[in-house]
């Protein structure tokens, strides 16, 4: 899987490669295809890969179900990133000319009183 590539794009590319191999006479059992997809995911997906390996029987897991599970996880990860970005936004305040003038008046009053 390439950096910044979606699961559906990766799966489309994977399917194209597998279909080309079938045309050349090389076919893989479903279990091997599932394992190949799980191996090609980036390190950030390791917790999800581990969860799938432990919770599912990879010998009977259909590719479509694996794809659905990975796409759901991808959507969840993107939602979490969006929430974090919104939390990091800061609020800035504008100062008005009136505030500056009142500060200057206060400074003049302070100097006058000390004088």
Secondary structure, 3 states (H helix, E strand, C coil): CCCCCCHHHHHHHHHHHHHHHHHCCCCCCHHHHHHHHHHHCCHHHHHHHHHHHHHCCCCCCCHHHHHHHHHHHHHHHHHHHHHHHHHHCCCCCCCCHHHHHHHHHHHHHHHHHHC
